[in-house]
Amino acid sequence: MDNNYFILRHGEALCNQKKIISCWPEKSSFPLTEKGRKEIKRMVPKLKNKRIDLIFTSDILRTRQTAEIVGKELGIKPKEDKRLREYNAGIFNGESLNRFREFFKNEEERFFKKPPKGEIYLDITKRMSDFLKEIDKKYSNKNILIVSHQLPLILLEGRVKGYSQKEVLKKFPKEKRIKTGELRQL
């Protein structure tokens, strides 16, 4: 890759607190919580040390708010990109996380079983990879921050590291996934 990439998961949002699936189109407003805003503000000094040149963000409210907090502090206007959106959970959008999980036997099934009107993990991996390839061609020697959601970010990180589908799930069990307000370098 021609650039240095950093990934940042949005801060805690109301949907995280309530354990509700919120993808697109957004059915309800799930802004950052006070805790989520504090998580991001604590991250800003680390980002200042990375000398970020560009910020790209999902267009979903919680990621836009995260990118705006960071962008304001760094003096950078974030650019929205729909490919950085949350997993499209289809008919489960706005429903409880538990109801969504009951639809699948296991997480591995999500690579090939699509929730009605939703997408599979491979769809997310493709759109995230397409995004990265495009900006890597467009920019050179830049420090780029990508603000997105847990699942798209771990699938992107897995792709960059060359992991297979099964390896992504093994390398990123739930307890090792990027947490709200967490920064990682790709």
Rosetta constraint file for C-alpha pairs under 8 A:
AtomPair CA 1 CA 136 HARMONIC 6.48 0.50
AtomPair CA 2 CA 136 HARMONIC 6.04 0.50
AtomPair CA 2 CA 137 HARMONIC 7.82 0.50
AtomPair CA 2 CA 139 HARMONIC 7.47 0.50
AtomPair CA 2 CA 140 HARMONIC 5.23 0.50
AtomPair CA 2 CA 141 HARMONIC 5.81 0.50
AtomPair CA 2 CA 142 HARMONIC 7.81 0.50
AtomPair CA 3 CA 136 HARMONIC 6.54 0.50
AtomPair CA 3 CA 139 HARMONIC 7.20 0.50
AtomPair CA 3 CA 140 HARMONIC 5.58 0.50
AtomPair CA 3 CA 141 HARMONIC 4.75 0.50
AtomPair CA 3 CA 142 HARMONIC 4.96 0.50
AtomPair CA 3 CA 143 HARMONIC 6.07 0.50
AtomPair CA 3 CA 144 HARMONIC 7.10 0.50
AtomPair CA 4 CA 141 HARMONIC 7.14 0.50
AtomPair CA 4 CA 142 HARMONIC 6.17 0.50
AtomPair CA 4 CA 143 HARMONIC 4.76 0.50
AtomPair CA 4 CA 144 HARMONIC 6.11 0.50
AtomPair CA 4 CA 185 HARMONIC 7.81 0.50
AtomPair CA 4 CA 186 HARMONIC 7.46 0.50
AtomPair CA 5 CA 143 HARMONIC 5.98 0.50
AtomPair CA 5 CA 144 HARMONIC 4.93 0.50
AtomPair CA 5 CA 145 HARMONIC 5.98 0.50
AtomPair CA 5 CA 146 HARMONIC 7.31 0.50
AtomPair CA 5 CA 185 HARMONIC 5.93 0.50
AtomPair CA 5 CA 186 HARMONIC 5.42 0.50
AtomPair CA 6 CA 143 HARMONIC 7.55 0.50
AtomPair CA 6 CA 144 HARMONIC 6.12 0.50
AtomPair CA 6 CA 145 HARMONIC 4.76 0.50
AtomPair CA 6 CA 146 HARMONIC 6.12 0.50
AtomPair CA 6 CA 183 HARMONIC 6.86 0.50
AtomPair CA 6 CA 184 HARMONIC 5.64 0.50
AtomPair CA 6 CA 185 HARMONIC 4.32 0.50
AtomPair CA 6 CA 186 HARMONIC 5.82 0.50
AtomPair CA 7 CA 145 HARMONIC 5.77 0.50
AtomPair CA 7 CA 146 HARMONIC 4.78 0.50
AtomPair CA 7 CA 147 HARMONIC 6.01 0.50
AtomPair CA 7 CA 148 HARMONIC 7.52 0.50
AtomPair CA 7 CA 153 HARMONIC 7.05 0.50
AtomPair CA 7 CA 183 HARMONIC 5.71 0.50
AtomPair CA 7 CA 184 HARMONIC 5.29 0.50
AtomPair CA 7 CA 185 HARMONIC 6.13 0.50
AtomPair CA 7 CA 186 HARMONIC 7.00 0.50
AtomPair CA 8 CA 145 HARMONIC 7.12 0.50
AtomPair CA 8 CA 146 HARMONIC 6.11 0.50
AtomPair CA 8 CA 147 HARMONIC 4.84 0.50
AtomPair CA 8 CA 148 HARMONIC 6.50 0.50
AtomPair CA 8 CA 181 HARMONIC 6.46 0.50
AtomPair CA 8 CA 182 HARMONIC 5.69 0.50
AtomPair CA 8 CA 183 HARMONIC 4.54 0.50
AtomPair CA 8 CA 184 HARMONIC 6.57 0.50
AtomPair CA 9 CA 63 HARMONIC 7.72 0.50
AtomPair CA 9 CA 147 HARMONIC 5.77 0.50
AtomPair CA 9 CA 148 HARMONIC 5.31 0.50
AtomPair CA 9 CA 149 HARMONIC 5.30 0.50
AtomPair CA 9 CA 150 HARMONIC 6.09 0.50
AtomPair CA 9 CA 153 HARMONIC 7.54 0.50
AtomPair CA 9 CA 178 HARMONIC 6.72 0.50
AtomPair CA 9 CA 179 HARMONIC 6.65 0.50
AtomPair CA 9 CA 180 HARMONIC 5.37 0.50
AtomPair CA 9 CA 181 HARMONIC 5.34 0.50
AtomPair CA 9 CA 182 HARMONIC 5.75 0.50
AtomPair CA 9 CA 183 HARMONIC 6.90 0.50
AtomPair CA 10 CA 36 HARMONIC 7.73 0.50
AtomPair CA 10 CA 40 HARMONIC 7.68 0.50
AtomPair CA 10 CA 62 HARMONIC 6.23 0.50
AtomPair CA 10 CA 63 HARMONIC 5.08 0.50
AtomPair CA 10 CA 66 HARMONIC 5.51 0.50
AtomPair CA 10 CA 67 HARMONIC 7.97 0.50
AtomPair CA 10 CA 147 HARMONIC 6.45 0.50
AtomPair CA 10 CA 148 HARMONIC 6.22 0.50
AtomPair CA 10 CA 149 HARMONIC 6.38 0.50
AtomPair CA 10 CA 180 HARMONIC 5.59 0.50
AtomPair CA 10 CA 181 HARMONIC 5.44 0.50
AtomPair CA 10 CA 182 HARMONIC 7.93 0.50
AtomPair CA 11 CA 32 HARMONIC 6.30 0.50
AtomPair CA 11 CA 33 HARMONIC 7.82 0.50
AtomPair CA 11 CA 35 HARMONIC 7.67 0.50
AtomPair CA 11 CA 36 HARMONIC 4.04 0.50
AtomPair CA 11 CA 37 HARMONIC 6.23 0.50
AtomPair CA 11 CA 39 HARMONIC 5.93 0.50
AtomPair CA 11 CA 40 HARMONIC 5.92 0.50
AtomPair CA 11 CA 62 HARMONIC 7.25 0.50
AtomPair CA 11 CA 63 HARMONIC 7.76 0.50
AtomPair CA 11 CA 66 HARMONIC 6.37 0.50
AtomPair CA 11 CA 180 HARMONIC 4.68 0.50
AtomPair CA 11 CA 181 HARMONIC 4.44 0.50
AtomPair CA 12 CA 16 HARMONIC 6.19 0.50
AtomPair CA 12 CA 17 HARMONIC 7.46 0.50
AtomPair CA 12 CA 32 HARMONIC 5.73 0.50
AtomPair CA 12 CA 33 HARMONIC 5.97 0.50
AtomPair CA 12 CA 35 HARMONIC 6.45 0.50
AtomPair CA 12 CA 36 HARMONIC 3.98 0.50
AtomPair CA 12 CA 37 HARMONIC 7.56 0.50
AtomPair CA 12 CA 39 HARMONIC 7.67 0.50
AtomPair CA 12 CA 180 HARMONIC 5.37 0.50
AtomPair CA 12 CA 181 HARMONIC 7.10 0.50
AtomPair CA 13 CA 17 HARMONIC 6.62 0.50
AtomPair CA 13 CA 30 HARMONIC 6.06 0.50
AtomPair CA 13 CA 31 HARMONIC 5.44 0.50
AtomPair CA 13 CA 32 HARMONIC 3.97 0.50
AtomPair CA 13 CA 33 HARMONIC 5.07 0.50
AtomPair CA 13 CA 36 HARMONIC 6.17 0.50
AtomPair CA 13 CA 62 HARMONIC 6.26 0.50
AtomPair CA 14 CA 18 HARMONIC 6.18 0.50
AtomPair CA 14 CA 30 HARMONIC 5.01 0.50
AtomPair CA 14 CA 31 HARMONIC 5.95 0.50
AtomPair CA 14 CA 32 HARMONIC 6.17 0.50
AtomPair CA 14 CA 33 HARMONIC 5.85 0.50
AtomPair CA 15 CA 19 HARMONIC 5.66 0.50
AtomPair CA 15 CA 20 HARMONIC 4.97 0.50
AtomPair CA 15 CA 21 HARMONIC 6.79 0.50
AtomPair CA 15 CA 22 HARMONIC 6.58 0.50
AtomPair CA 15 CA 30 HARMONIC 5.61 0.50
AtomPair CA 16 CA 20 HARMONIC 6.56 0.50
AtomPair CA 19 CA 96 HARMONIC 6.03 0.50
AtomPair CA 19 CA 97 HARMONIC 5.51 0.50
AtomPair CA 20 CA 94 HARMONIC 6.03 0.50
AtomPair CA 20 CA 95 HARMONIC 5.58 0.50
AtomPair CA 20 CA 96 HARMONIC 4.47 0.50
AtomPair CA 20 CA 97 HARMONIC 5.21 0.50
AtomPair CA 21 CA 89 HARMONIC 7.42 0.50
AtomPair CA 21 CA 92 HARMONIC 6.81 0.50
AtomPair CA 21 CA 93 HARMONIC 5.38 0.50
AtomPair CA 21 CA 94 HARMONIC 5.25 0.50
AtomPair CA 21 CA 95 HARMONIC 5.63 0.50
AtomPair CA 21 CA 96 HARMONIC 6.05 0.50
AtomPair CA 21 CA 97 HARMONIC 5.56 0.50
AtomPair CA 21 CA 100 HARMONIC 7.83 0.50
AtomPair CA 22 CA 26 HARMONIC 6.37 0.50
AtomPair CA 22 CA 27 HARMONIC 7.48 0.50
AtomPair CA 22 CA 28 HARMONIC 7.92 0.50
AtomPair CA 22 CA 30 HARMONIC 7.80 0.50
AtomPair CA 22 CA 86 HARMONIC 7.86 0.50
AtomPair CA 22 CA 93 HARMONIC 5.43 0.50
AtomPair CA 22 CA 94 HARMONIC 5.41 0.50
AtomPair CA 22 CA 95 HARMONIC 7.89 0.50
AtomPair CA 23 CA 60 HARMONIC 7.64 0.50
AtomPair CA 23 CA 85 HARMONIC 7.39 0.50
AtomPair CA 23 CA 86 HARMONIC 5.34 0.50
AtomPair CA 23 CA 87 HARMONIC 6.30 0.50
AtomPair CA 23 CA 88 HARMONIC 5.60 0.50
AtomPair CA 23 CA 89 HARMONIC 6.67 0.50
AtomPair CA 23 CA 93 HARMONIC 5.94 0.50
AtomPair CA 23 CA 94 HARMONIC 7.80 0.50
AtomPair CA 24 CA 60 HARMONIC 7.42 0.50
AtomPair CA 24 CA 85 HARMONIC 7.59 0.50
AtomPair CA 24 CA 86 HARMONIC 7.33 0.50
AtomPair CA 24 CA 88 HARMONIC 6.41 0.50
AtomPair CA 24 CA 93 HARMONIC 7.42 0.50
AtomPair CA 26 CA 60 HARMONIC 7.39 0.50
AtomPair CA 26 CA 93 HARMONIC 7.92 0.50
AtomPair CA 26 CA 94 HARMONIC 7.99 0.50
AtomPair CA 27 CA 93 HARMONIC 7.44 0.50
AtomPair CA 27 CA 94 HARMONIC 6.29 0.50
AtomPair CA 28 CA 94 HARMONIC 7.35 0.50
AtomPair CA 29 CA 61 HARMONIC 7.47 0.50
AtomPair CA 30 CA 61 HARMONIC 6.99 0.50
AtomPair CA 30 CA 62 HARMONIC 6.76 0.50
AtomPair CA 31 CA 61 HARMONIC 6.18 0.50
AtomPair CA 31 CA 62 HARMONIC 5.24 0.50
AtomPair CA 31 CA 65 HARMONIC 7.55 0.50
AtomPair CA 32 CA 36 HARMONIC 5.30 0.50
AtomPair CA 32 CA 37 HARMONIC 6.20 0.50
AtomPair CA 32 CA 62 HARMONIC 5.53 0.50
AtomPair CA 32 CA 65 HARMONIC 7.09 0.50
AtomPair CA 32 CA 66 HARMONIC 7.80 0.50
AtomPair CA 33 CA 37 HARMONIC 6.32 0.50
AtomPair CA 34 CA 38 HARMONIC 6.30 0.50
AtomPair CA 35 CA 39 HARMONIC 6.17 0.50
AtomPair CA 36 CA 40 HARMONIC 6.44 0.50
AtomPair CA 36 CA 180 HARMONIC 7.37 0.50
AtomPair CA 36 CA 181 HARMONIC 7.06 0.50
AtomPair CA 37 CA 41 HARMONIC 6.20 0.50
AtomPair CA 37 CA 66 HARMONIC 7.44 0.50
AtomPair CA 38 CA 42 HARMONIC 6.08 0.50
AtomPair CA 39 CA 43 HARMONIC 6.48 0.50
AtomPair CA 39 CA 180 HARMONIC 7.55 0.50
AtomPair CA 39 CA 181 HARMONIC 5.23 0.50
AtomPair CA 40 CA 44 HARMONIC 6.52 0.50
AtomPair CA 40 CA 66 HARMONIC 6.62 0.50
AtomPair CA 40 CA 69 HARMONIC 7.29 0.50
AtomPair CA 40 CA 70 HARMONIC 7.29 0.50
AtomPair CA 40 CA 181 HARMONIC 5.44 0.50
AtomPair CA 41 CA 69 HARMONIC 7.28 0.50
AtomPair CA 41 CA 70 HARMONIC 7.51 0.50
AtomPair CA 43 CA 47 HARMONIC 6.48 0.50
AtomPair CA 43 CA 181 HARMONIC 7.12 0.50
AtomPair CA 43 CA 182 HARMONIC 7.72 0.50
AtomPair CA 43 CA 183 HARMONIC 7.56 0.50
AtomPair CA 44 CA 48 HARMONIC 6.17 0.50
AtomPair CA 44 CA 70 HARMONIC 6.22 0.50
AtomPair CA 44 CA 73 HARMONIC 7.14 0.50
AtomPair CA 45 CA 49 HARMONIC 6.58 0.50
AtomPair CA 46 CA 50 HARMONIC 6.76 0.50
AtomPair CA 47 CA 51 HARMONIC 6.85 0.50
AtomPair CA 47 CA 52 HARMONIC 6.81 0.50
AtomPair CA 48 CA 52 HARMONIC 6.99 0.50
AtomPair CA 48 CA 74 HARMONIC 6.77 0.50
AtomPair CA 50 CA 143 HARMONIC 7.22 0.50
AtomPair CA 51 CA 143 HARMONIC 6.60 0.50
AtomPair CA 52 CA 74 HARMONIC 7.78 0.50
AtomPair CA 52 CA 142 HARMONIC 7.58 0.50
AtomPair CA 52 CA 143 HARMONIC 4.82 0.50
AtomPair CA 52 CA 144 HARMONIC 5.81 0.50
AtomPair CA 52 CA 145 HARMONIC 6.60 0.50
AtomPair CA 53 CA 76 HARMONIC 7.49 0.50
AtomPair CA 53 CA 142 HARMONIC 5.99 0.50
AtomPair CA 53 CA 143 HARMONIC 5.28 0.50
AtomPair CA 53 CA 144 HARMONIC 5.93 0.50
AtomPair CA 53 CA 145 HARMONIC 7.97 0.50
AtomPair CA 54 CA 76 HARMONIC 6.82 0.50
AtomPair CA 54 CA 77 HARMONIC 7.95 0.50
AtomPair CA 54 CA 78 HARMONIC 7.12 0.50
AtomPair CA 54 CA 142 HARMONIC 7.52 0.50
AtomPair CA 54 CA 143 HARMONIC 6.72 0.50
AtomPair CA 54 CA 144 HARMONIC 4.92 0.50
AtomPair CA 54 CA 145 HARMONIC 6.20 0.50
AtomPair CA 55 CA 67 HARMONIC 7.21 0.50
AtomPair CA 55 CA 71 HARMONIC 7.30 0.50
AtomPair CA 55 CA 76 HARMONIC 7.09 0.50
AtomPair CA 55 CA 77 HARMONIC 7.18 0.50
AtomPair CA 55 CA 78 HARMONIC 4.78 0.50
AtomPair CA 55 CA 79 HARMONIC 6.20 0.50
AtomPair CA 55 CA 144 HARMONIC 5.92 0.50
AtomPair CA 55 CA 145 HARMONIC 4.73 0.50
AtomPair CA 55 CA 146 HARMONIC 6.01 0.50
AtomPair CA 55 CA 147 HARMONIC 7.40 0.50
AtomPair CA 56 CA 67 HARMONIC 7.83 0.50
AtomPair CA 56 CA 78 HARMONIC 5.55 0.50
AtomPair CA 56 CA 79 HARMONIC 4.77 0.50
AtomPair CA 56 CA 80 HARMONIC 5.76 0.50
AtomPair CA 56 CA 81 HARMONIC 6.76 0.50
AtomPair CA 56 CA 144 HARMONIC 7.62 0.50
AtomPair CA 56 CA 145 HARMONIC 6.23 0.50
AtomPair CA 56 CA 146 HARMONIC 4.96 0.50
AtomPair CA 56 CA 147 HARMONIC 6.16 0.50
AtomPair CA 57 CA 63 HARMONIC 6.30 0.50
AtomPair CA 57 CA 64 HARMONIC 6.34 0.50
AtomPair CA 57 CA 67 HARMONIC 6.41 0.50
AtomPair CA 57 CA 78 HARMONIC 6.57 0.50
AtomPair CA 57 CA 79 HARMONIC 6.09 0.50
AtomPair CA 57 CA 80 HARMONIC 4.84 0.50
AtomPair CA 57 CA 81 HARMONIC 6.02 0.50
AtomPair CA 57 CA 84 HARMONIC 6.46 0.50
AtomPair CA 57 CA 146 HARMONIC 5.87 0.50
AtomPair CA 57 CA 147 HARMONIC 4.60 0.50
AtomPair CA 57 CA 148 HARMONIC 5.99 0.50
AtomPair CA 58 CA 63 HARMONIC 5.80 0.50
AtomPair CA 58 CA 64 HARMONIC 6.56 0.50
AtomPair CA 58 CA 80 HARMONIC 5.61 0.50
AtomPair CA 58 CA 81 HARMONIC 5.44 0.50
AtomPair CA 58 CA 82 HARMONIC 5.75 0.50
AtomPair CA 58 CA 83 HARMONIC 7.08 0.50
AtomPair CA 58 CA 84 HARMONIC 4.52 0.50
AtomPair CA 58 CA 85 HARMONIC 4.86 0.50
AtomPair CA 58 CA 86 HARMONIC 7.76 0.50
AtomPair CA 58 CA 147 HARMONIC 6.53 0.50
AtomPair CA 58 CA 148 HARMONIC 5.49 0.50
AtomPair CA 59 CA 63 HARMONIC 6.77 0.50
AtomPair CA 59 CA 64 HARMONIC 5.88 0.50
AtomPair CA 59 CA 80 HARMONIC 5.42 0.50
AtomPair CA 59 CA 81 HARMONIC 6.30 0.50
AtomPair CA 59 CA 82 HARMONIC 5.97 0.50
AtomPair CA 59 CA 84 HARMONIC 7.63 0.50
AtomPair CA 59 CA 85 HARMONIC 6.63 0.50
AtomPair CA 60 CA 64 HARMONIC 6.10 0.50
AtomPair CA 60 CA 85 HARMONIC 6.61 0.50
AtomPair CA 60 CA 86 HARMONIC 7.81 0.50
AtomPair CA 61 CA 65 HARMONIC 6.06 0.50
AtomPair CA 62 CA 66 HARMONIC 6.23 0.50
AtomPair CA 63 CA 67 HARMONIC 6.06 0.50
AtomPair CA 63 CA 147 HARMONIC 6.21 0.50
AtomPair CA 63 CA 148 HARMONIC 5.98 0.50
AtomPair CA 63 CA 149 HARMONIC 7.54 0.50
AtomPair CA 64 CA 68 HARMONIC 6.00 0.50
AtomPair CA 64 CA 80 HARMONIC 7.79 0.50
AtomPair CA 65 CA 69 HARMONIC 6.28 0.50
AtomPair CA 66 CA 70 HARMONIC 6.42 0.50
AtomPair CA 66 CA 147 HARMONIC 7.51 0.50
AtomPair CA 67 CA 71 HARMONIC 5.72 0.50
AtomPair CA 67 CA 78 HARMONIC 6.16 0.50
AtomPair CA 67 CA 147 HARMONIC 6.46 0.50
AtomPair CA 68 CA 72 HARMONIC 5.87 0.50
AtomPair CA 68 CA 77 HARMONIC 7.52 0.50
AtomPair CA 68 CA 78 HARMONIC 6.76 0.50
AtomPair CA 69 CA 73 HARMONIC 6.48 0.50
AtomPair CA 70 CA 74 HARMONIC 6.14 0.50
AtomPair CA 71 CA 75 HARMONIC 5.54 0.50
AtomPair CA 71 CA 76 HARMONIC 4.60 0.50
AtomPair CA 71 CA 77 HARMONIC 5.60 0.50
AtomPair CA 71 CA 78 HARMONIC 6.14 0.50
AtomPair CA 72 CA 76 HARMONIC 6.50 0.50
AtomPair CA 72 CA 77 HARMONIC 7.47 0.50
AtomPair CA 81 CA 85 HARMONIC 7.74 0.50
AtomPair CA 83 CA 127 HARMONIC 5.49 0.50
AtomPair CA 83 CA 128 HARMONIC 6.06 0.50
AtomPair CA 83 CA 131 HARMONIC 6.55 0.50
AtomPair CA 84 CA 127 HARMONIC 7.73 0.50
AtomPair CA 84 CA 128 HARMONIC 6.35 0.50
AtomPair CA 84 CA 131 HARMONIC 7.85 0.50
AtomPair CA 84 CA 147 HARMONIC 7.75 0.50
AtomPair CA 84 CA 148 HARMONIC 5.71 0.50
AtomPair CA 84 CA 149 HARMONIC 7.70 0.50
AtomPair CA 84 CA 152 HARMONIC 7.04 0.50
AtomPair CA 85 CA 148 HARMONIC 6.61 0.50
AtomPair CA 85 CA 149 HARMONIC 7.07 0.50
AtomPair CA 85 CA 152 HARMONIC 7.53 0.50
AtomPair CA 86 CA 148 HARMONIC 7.25 0.50
AtomPair CA 86 CA 149 HARMONIC 5.60 0.50
AtomPair CA 86 CA 150 HARMONIC 7.94 0.50
AtomPair CA 86 CA 151 HARMONIC 7.25 0.50
AtomPair CA 86 CA 152 HARMONIC 6.50 0.50
AtomPair CA 87 CA 119 HARMONIC 7.14 0.50
AtomPair CA 87 CA 121 HARMONIC 7.87 0.50
AtomPair CA 87 CA 124 HARMONIC 6.77 0.50
AtomPair CA 87 CA 151 HARMONIC 6.84 0.50
AtomPair CA 87 CA 152 HARMONIC 6.80 0.50
AtomPair CA 88 CA 93 HARMONIC 7.57 0.50
AtomPair CA 88 CA 118 HARMONIC 4.95 0.50
AtomPair CA 88 CA 119 HARMONIC 5.53 0.50
AtomPair CA 89 CA 93 HARMONIC 5.52 0.50
AtomPair CA 89 CA 100 HARMONIC 7.87 0.50
AtomPair CA 89 CA 115 HARMONIC 6.16 0.50
AtomPair CA 89 CA 116 HARMONIC 7.97 0.50
AtomPair CA 89 CA 117 HARMONIC 7.58 0.50
AtomPair CA 89 CA 118 HARMONIC 4.89 0.50
AtomPair CA 89 CA 119 HARMONIC 6.72 0.50
AtomPair CA 90 CA 115 HARMONIC 5.87 0.50
AtomPair CA 90 CA 116 HARMONIC 5.59 0.50
AtomPair CA 90 CA 117 HARMONIC 4.37 0.50
AtomPair CA 90 CA 118 HARMONIC 3.71 0.50
AtomPair CA 90 CA 119 HARMONIC 7.24 0.50
AtomPair CA 91 CA 115 HARMONIC 7.04 0.50
AtomPair CA 91 CA 116 HARMONIC 5.88 0.50
AtomPair CA 91 CA 117 HARMONIC 6.18 0.50
AtomPair CA 91 CA 118 HARMONIC 7.11 0.50
AtomPair CA 92 CA 96 HARMONIC 7.70 0.50
AtomPair CA 92 CA 99 HARMONIC 7.67 0.50
AtomPair CA 92 CA 100 HARMONIC 5.91 0.50
AtomPair CA 92 CA 115 HARMONIC 7.73 0.50
AtomPair CA 95 CA 99 HARMONIC 6.89 0.50
AtomPair CA 95 CA 100 HARMONIC 7.23 0.50
AtomPair CA 96 CA 100 HARMONIC 6.61 0.50
AtomPair CA 97 CA 101 HARMONIC 6.24 0.50
AtomPair CA 98 CA 102 HARMONIC 6.24 0.50
AtomPair CA 99 CA 103 HARMONIC 6.91 0.50
AtomPair CA 100 CA 104 HARMONIC 7.68 0.50
AtomPair CA 103 CA 115 HARMONIC 7.74 0.50
AtomPair CA 104 CA 109 HARMONIC 6.50 0.50
AtomPair CA 104 CA 110 HARMONIC 7.17 0.50
AtomPair CA 104 CA 113 HARMONIC 8.00 0.50
AtomPair CA 105 CA 109 HARMONIC 6.82 0.50
AtomPair CA 106 CA 110 HARMONIC 7.60 0.50
AtomPair CA 107 CA 111 HARMONIC 7.89 0.50
AtomPair CA 108 CA 165 HARMONIC 7.94 0.50
AtomPair CA 108 CA 166 HARMONIC 7.25 0.50
AtomPair CA 108 CA 169 HARMONIC 7.47 0.50
AtomPair CA 109 CA 113 HARMONIC 5.67 0.50
AtomPair CA 110 CA 114 HARMONIC 6.63 0.50
AtomPair CA 110 CA 120 HARMONIC 5.63 0.50
AtomPair CA 110 CA 121 HARMONIC 5.89 0.50
AtomPair CA 111 CA 120 HARMONIC 5.23 0.50
AtomPair CA 111 CA 121 HARMONIC 4.55 0.50
AtomPair CA 111 CA 122 HARMONIC 5.69 0.50
AtomPair CA 111 CA 165 HARMONIC 7.63 0.50
AtomPair CA 112 CA 120 HARMONIC 5.83 0.50
AtomPair CA 112 CA 121 HARMONIC 7.31 0.50
AtomPair CA 112 CA 122 HARMONIC 7.49 0.50
AtomPair CA 113 CA 120 HARMONIC 6.28 0.50
AtomPair CA 114 CA 118 HARMONIC 5.90 0.50
AtomPair CA 114 CA 119 HARMONIC 5.29 0.50
AtomPair CA 114 CA 120 HARMONIC 5.04 0.50
AtomPair CA 115 CA 119 HARMONIC 6.61 0.50
AtomPair CA 115 CA 120 HARMONIC 7.65 0.50
AtomPair CA 119 CA 123 HARMONIC 6.08 0.50
AtomPair CA 119 CA 124 HARMONIC 7.43 0.50
AtomPair CA 120 CA 124 HARMONIC 6.85 0.50
AtomPair CA 121 CA 125 HARMONIC 6.19 0.50
AtomPair CA 121 CA 155 HARMONIC 7.84 0.50
AtomPair CA 122 CA 126 HARMONIC 6.11 0.50
AtomPair CA 123 CA 127 HARMONIC 6.31 0.50
AtomPair CA 124 CA 128 HARMONIC 6.05 0.50
AtomPair CA 124 CA 152 HARMONIC 6.20 0.50
AtomPair CA 124 CA 155 HARMONIC 7.44 0.50
AtomPair CA 125 CA 129 HARMONIC 5.95 0.50
AtomPair CA 125 CA 152 HARMONIC 7.00 0.50
AtomPair CA 125 CA 155 HARMONIC 5.63 0.50
AtomPair CA 125 CA 156 HARMONIC 6.14 0.50
AtomPair CA 125 CA 159 HARMONIC 7.34 0.50
AtomPair CA 126 CA 130 HARMONIC 5.96 0.50
AtomPair CA 127 CA 131 HARMONIC 6.16 0.50
AtomPair CA 128 CA 132 HARMONIC 6.33 0.50
AtomPair CA 128 CA 152 HARMONIC 6.85 0.50
AtomPair CA 128 CA 155 HARMONIC 7.95 0.50
AtomPair CA 128 CA 156 HARMONIC 5.98 0.50
AtomPair CA 129 CA 133 HARMONIC 6.11 0.50
AtomPair CA 129 CA 156 HARMONIC 6.47 0.50
AtomPair CA 129 CA 159 HARMONIC 7.44 0.50
AtomPair CA 130 CA 134 HARMONIC 6.11 0.50
AtomPair CA 131 CA 135 HARMONIC 6.33 0.50
AtomPair CA 132 CA 136 HARMONIC 5.94 0.50
AtomPair CA 133 CA 137 HARMONIC 6.28 0.50
AtomPair CA 134 CA 138 HARMONIC 6.28 0.50
AtomPair CA 135 CA 139 HARMONIC 5.96 0.50
AtomPair CA 136 CA 140 HARMONIC 6.86 0.50
AtomPair CA 148 CA 152 HARMONIC 7.00 0.50
AtomPair CA 148 CA 153 HARMONIC 6.49 0.50
AtomPair CA 149 CA 153 HARMONIC 6.01 0.50
AtomPair CA 150 CA 154 HARMONIC 6.23 0.50
AtomPair CA 150 CA 177 HARMONIC 7.01 0.50
AtomPair CA 150 CA 178 HARMONIC 5.88 0.50
AtomPair CA 150 CA 179 HARMONIC 7.10 0.50
AtomPair CA 150 CA 180 HARMONIC 7.88 0.50
AtomPair CA 151 CA 155 HARMONIC 6.15 0.50
AtomPair CA 152 CA 156 HARMONIC 6.09 0.50
AtomPair CA 153 CA 157 HARMONIC 6.02 0.50
AtomPair CA 153 CA 178 HARMONIC 7.69 0.50
AtomPair CA 154 CA 158 HARMONIC 5.93 0.50
AtomPair CA 154 CA 168 HARMONIC 7.60 0.50
AtomPair CA 154 CA 172 HARMONIC 7.24 0.50
AtomPair CA 154 CA 177 HARMONIC 6.81 0.50
AtomPair CA 154 CA 178 HARMONIC 7.12 0.50
AtomPair CA 155 CA 159 HARMONIC 6.17 0.50
AtomPair CA 155 CA 168 HARMONIC 6.99 0.50
AtomPair CA 156 CA 160 HARMONIC 6.19 0.50
AtomPair CA 157 CA 161 HARMONIC 6.21 0.50
AtomPair CA 157 CA 186 HARMONIC 6.34 0.50
AtomPair CA 158 CA 162 HARMONIC 6.14 0.50
AtomPair CA 158 CA 163 HARMONIC 5.14 0.50
AtomPair CA 158 CA 164 HARMONIC 7.67 0.50
AtomPair CA 158 CA 167 HARMONIC 7.97 0.50
AtomPair CA 158 CA 168 HARMONIC 5.49 0.50
AtomPair CA 159 CA 163 HARMONIC 5.82 0.50
AtomPair CA 159 CA 164 HARMONIC 7.74 0.50
AtomPair CA 160 CA 186 HARMONIC 7.23 0.50
AtomPair CA 163 CA 167 HARMONIC 5.34 0.50
AtomPair CA 163 CA 168 HARMONIC 5.76 0.50
AtomPair CA 164 CA 168 HARMONIC 6.21 0.50
AtomPair CA 165 CA 169 HARMONIC 6.78 0.50
AtomPair CA 166 CA 170 HARMONIC 6.27 0.50
AtomPair CA 167 CA 171 HARMONIC 5.75 0.50
AtomPair CA 168 CA 172 HARMONIC 5.80 0.50
AtomPair CA 169 CA 173 HARMONIC 5.77 0.50
AtomPair CA 171 CA 176 HARMONIC 7.74 0.50
AtomPair CA 172 CA 176 HARMONIC 5.19 0.50
AtomPair CA 172 CA 177 HARMONIC 5.39 0.50
AtomPair CA 173 CA 177 HARMONIC 6.43 0.50
AtomPair CA 178 CA 182 HARMONIC 6.04 0.50
AtomPair CA 178 CA 183 HARMONIC 7.81 0.50
AtomPair CA 178 CA 184 HARMONIC 7.98 0.50
